[in-house]
Amino acid sequence: ERVVDVEWPEGRMSLSQMTLDETTEDSMSETESTESGTTEMTTPGECSPRPLPKDQQPRGSPFFSHRFLANRELWGCRPPKPELAAGFASTRLPQLLRERELPHLYGQIDKVFASAWLDDTTVVGGTKDNQLVVWDTKTGLSISLPYHSQHLQSAPAGDHCGIHSISVSPSKTILATGGLRPQDVVLFRLPSFEPIANCEGHEDWLFASAWLDDRWLVTGARDRSCMIWDAGLAGDYVRGPTQVSKSHSAKVRGLAHNPLTKEFATLSADGTMKFWDPCRFEVASSVALRHTQELVCLALSPDHTLVAVGSQYHVQFVDPRSGVAHSINSQDSGWGVRSLSFLGGVLSVGGGAGRLSFLDMRTLGFIPVPSPCGQQKLFHSVGDGWLKRDEVYQTYFLDVPTPNAVYTHAYDPSSTKLFVAGGPLPFGLCGSYSALWS
C-alpha cells in the first residue's frame, strides 16, 4: 500500500489512515448512530441482514454503495483529480529519475545552451559553436543539422556567442532560434527544418524568445531591446520587427509568456523584471529584484501566478501584483542557477556546479533524492560528459574540478522524462553534456 500525505484542516494524515479497515466498515454497514440509540441498517424485504465479506459484495449492493460513498467522502477510493495526480507524480519523480547520457555527438559540439522537445522522443538543442542539434531519445542517436541556407551563408558570422534561445510555436509548426549572425532570429518550418525567414533587427546577441501565439514572436537581446515579429507575414525571406522597445537599461536575459493574462515578462541584468502588455507593447509593471547577480533564467509557474528567477546564490519568486514574494538559497554554492523548469508543484533547478535539484513549492524545501552511496541528498549530480583537454585545460584547469553546468533542461510532453544538457562553466573550456533522465 502506498502512503500518500495529504493536507487536511485538522492536520496531516495519510491515505492509509483514510482507508477504512474491515472493522470500521462492518460497524458502519451494520449500524448507524441516531439520537435515540442504535438501529439496524436493512434493505427492503429483508430483516437485519448480515453483510457478506467485503470481497464478495456485488457492485450494486447497498453495502457496496455505502462503503463507496463513505470512502469517497474521505478521498480514499475516489479517483484523484488530474491536477492532484500530477502534483503527486511531480513530487515522486525526482526520486525515481536515472541518468542515461546521449554521447553520440561528444567531441563534435560545444556547450549546449538551449533545448526544446518537438514530440515524445525528439529534442532540439542549440550549442555554443552555433550548431542546431536533434536528439532521438529513444535510440540515443543525434545529428547536427546543416541548417544554414544560402540566405544565411551570405551573412558575416562575426563574433558568435552560440545559440542561447530555442522556442517552438504552440502548434509545433515553427521553430525560432538564433541565426548565423548572433543577433538574428531564424524561423524554421517543422518537422522539415526548412528555413522560412531570417529576422534582422537586433544589434547584439540574441538571448531569449517566446511565442505569444502561432503568429507573434517576442525576443530579447544584449542590446537591451525587446522586439515583436510577425511569423505569419508573407513576403521576403529577410524581414524586420513590427515593434521595438528599449525599456531595460541592460541586456535582456529571459522571456516568459503568460497565456492566462496574455502578458509577457522580461528579465534583465539591470536587476528588474518587467511585465508587458503585448497589444500596446508597453510595460504594465516593473519589479525590482532582491538578488541581482547573474540573472540568466526564469520560469512561469503552472498556475501562472508566480515567476521563478535564478541568480548566483538564490531562487526568488516574483508576484506581478506585489513584487518579490519569497527567495531561497539554491544548491549550487555560488556557481549560479542556470536553468529552471516547473512540473506541477515542483520547480527543478539546474546549476553551474552540475547539480539538478527539485524544490517542492508546497513546503519550499528541496526534495531528497537517492545517491549512489545509498544516502539521501538534496540534488542529483550530472555525469562527466565530454571535455576537450587542450592547452587551455592543461594550463589553467588541470587540477581544478570542472563540473558540467546544467544550462538547459526540459520535461517531455508526458512529464515523465527530463532532457538535461550543458557543458563546463569556465570560459575558454570546450566540452558538452547531454542526457535523458527518466
ABEGO torsion letter per residue (X at the ends): XBBBBBBBAAEBBBAAAABBBAAAAAAAAABBBBAAEBBBBBBBGBBGBBBBBAAABBAABAAAAAAAAAAAAAGAABBBBAAAAAAAAAAAAAAABBBBBBAAABGABBBBABBBBABAABBBBBBAAGBBBBBBAAAGBBBBBBABBAAAAABBAEBBAEBABBBBBAAGABBBBBBABAABBBBBBOAAGBBABBBBGBABBBABBBBABAABBBBBBAAGBBBBBBAABBEBABBBBABBBBABABBBABBBBBAAAGBBBBBBAAGBBBBBBAAAGBBABBBBBABABGBABBBBBAAGABBBBBBAABBBBBBAAAEBABBBBBAAGGAEBABBBBBEABBBBBBAAGBBBBBBAAAGBBBBBBBAAGBBBABBBBBAEBBBBBAAAAAAAAABBBBBBBABBBBBAAGABBBBBEEBABBGBBEBBBBBBX
